[in-house]
Amino acid sequence: MYKEVVEYFQMERTESISSSDYVVLRTPLWCSFTKELIEHKHYDNMERWRTSWTVTALWTMLSILVTLTCTIGFVETEWFVRENNTLSSNELSILTYDRSSLVYTLGMFNVCYRDLHQTDFHCHRFGVTRFPSSSWQGTCVLYGAGCVLQGCGAVVLIFSLMSRATARRIGAHLVSHVYVIAGFLQTISLLLYPLILDTHVGRLHCGSNAHAYGPDLCRVGWAYVASTAGTLLTFYCPFLAYFSFYRVYDDQPVRYDIHADHMNPNFML
């Protein structure tokens, strides 16, 4: 800031400072001092952040709802279902749901079938390394990982709401990124899940003509639909996170009390 003064006194001069030298020196000094005040005033007027509790509450409830929907759909067995062929076409409709008419159901990690007496359902759960195909195992791992990320994000969001504004903002950004990752994992899982129909277990339960994206005698169950809806809502949560905080700027300018000595051009000389 006072580079001119230092350079001047480092010069090997024995004569006194003339009036012309004084005029040359005091001008940059006063300009530099004024510039410092302006820069200091600029940094004191930093923006502040406030929380929109309406958007935050809506975002919290939606996040919990999405997490529960995806988790319930993940553990349910009715992703693909096969109904009783002896019923009439009027009794079989995609818009109606009658669990007593189901014969086979395919889930994310299990299959179920009704016994010969048409009374009870018996389910078989696959082991970690005993899935019928690698695609079936991969879809289960991807969607399960997405549900775990959603649950962790919901917990972090609840705890961040009870913290300070800075912690809330950091938690909101963290949870929004977590939900985006979870949504992508679940989307990939939903797109790959119909590949299970091309396996031996898929043809055994849905008919010999069943193939990938061709269910033959089976149809999409409510668990698949609920999981798809929850995944779509997962991508909406980051948008609510973006609008849950907003900037606030100071309207009143910062006022400084400058000492009278600072107004003297001979200051610091």
Residue pairs with C-beta under 8 A, 6 or more apart in sequence:
1 32
1 33
1 36
2 29
2 32
2 268
4 25
4 28
4 29
5 25
5 29
5 268
5 269
8 21
8 25
17 25
22 269
25 269
26 265
26 266
26 269
29 265
29 267
29 268
29 269
30 265
33 262
33 267
37 256
37 258
41 253
41 254
41 256
44 254
45 249
45 250
45 253
45 254
47 247
47 248
47 249
48 247
48 248
48 249
48 250
49 165
49 166
49 169
49 245
49 246
49 247
49 248
50 165
50 245
50 246
50 248
51 165
51 168
51 244
51 245
52 243
52 244
52 245
52 246
55 240
55 243
55 244
56 161
56 168
56 172
56 244
58 240
59 157
59 237
59 240
59 241
59 244
60 154
60 157
60 158
60 161
62 233
62 236
62 237
62 240
63 150
63 153
63 154
63 157
63 175
63 179
63 237
64 154
65 233
66 150
66 230
66 233
66 234
66 237
67 147
67 150
67 151
67 153
67 154
69 226
69 227
69 229
69 230
69 233
70 143
70 146
70 147
70 150
70 186
70 227
70 230
70 231
70 234
71 147
71 150
71 151
72 223
72 226
73 223
73 224
73 226
73 227
73 230
74 108
74 143
74 144
74 147
74 227
75 108
76 107
76 221
76 222
76 223
76 226
77 105
77 106
77 107
77 110
77 111
77 112
77 123
77 223
78 102
78 105
78 107
78 221
78 222
78 223
78 224
79 105
79 106
79 107
79 108
79 193
79 220
79 221
79 223
79 224
79 227
80 105
80 106
80 196
80 197
80 205
80 206
80 215
80 218
80 219
80 220
80 221
80 224
81 102
81 104
81 105
81 106
81 218
81 219
81 220
81 221
82 102
82 103
82 104
82 105
82 205
82 206
82 207
82 217
82 218
82 219
83 92
83 101
83 102
83 103
83 219
84 101
84 102
84 103
85 217
87 101
91 98
91 101
92 101
94 219
97 222
100 118
102 114
102 121
103 113
103 114
104 111
104 112
104 113
104 114
104 205
104 206
104 218
105 111
105 112
105 113
105 121
105 221
106 196
106 201
106 202
106 205
106 206
106 218
107 123
107 223
108 139
108 140
108 143
108 144
108 193
109 125
109 126
109 131
109 140
110 123
110 124
110 125
110 126
111 123
111 124
111 201
111 205
112 121
112 122
112 123
112 124
113 121
113 122
113 205
114 120
114 121
114 122
115 122
126 132
126 136
126 137
131 137
131 140
132 196
132 199
132 200
132 201
132 202
133 195
133 196
133 198
133 199
135 192
135 195
135 196
135 199
136 195
136 196
136 199
138 189
138 192
139 189
139 190
139 192
139 193
139 195
139 196
140 189
142 185
142 186
142 188
142 189
142 192
143 185
143 186
143 189
143 190
143 227
145 182
145 185
146 182
146 183
146 185
146 186
146 189
146 231
146 234
147 182
147 186
149 178
149 179
149 181
149 182
149 185
150 178
150 179
150 182
150 234
152 178
153 174
153 175
153 178
153 179
153 182
154 175
156 171
156 174
156 175
156 178
157 171
157 172
157 175
159 171
160 167
160 168
160 170
160 171
160 172
160 175
161 168
161 171
163 171
168 245
169 245
172 241
172 244
172 245
173 241
175 237
175 241
176 237
176 238
176 241
176 242
177 238
179 234
179 235
179 237
179 238
179 241
180 235
180 238
182 234
183 231
183 234
183 235
186 227
186 230
186 231
186 234
187 231
190 224
190 227
190 228
190 231
193 224
194 212
194 213
194 215
195 212
196 202
197 203
197 206
197 210
197 211
197 212
197 213
197 214
197 215
197 216
197 218
198 210
198 211
198 212
202 210
203 209
203 210
205 218
206 215
206 216
206 217
206 218
207 216
207 217
207 218
208 216
209 216
210 216
210 217
210 218
261 267
